[in-house]
Amino acid sequence: MKDTIEKGIIPHLEGQISLHKANIEIYMKTPAGIGDHPCIMQAIEKELGEISKCQGMIDAWFSMKQPKHAPAI
């Protein structure tokens, strides 16, 4: 079951990261083309926040899979 979830959630999150990166590229190349986002910096900041959120979820997933080390005595 865990493997099935990983095969679904990781590609989904990676796809979301790609989507947000593409949005940033569009904002950088054609800033006039984003009429509903009057402040380009805020729009890019929002996209970076979404990238960070998705990457954080990926990192959290894989950190849960790592074996826990016994505390040093």
Secondary structure, 3 states (H helix, E strand, C coil): CHHHHHHHHHHHHHHHHHHHHHHHHHHHHCHHHCCCCCCHHHHHHHHHHHHHHHHHHHHHHHHHHCCCCCCCC
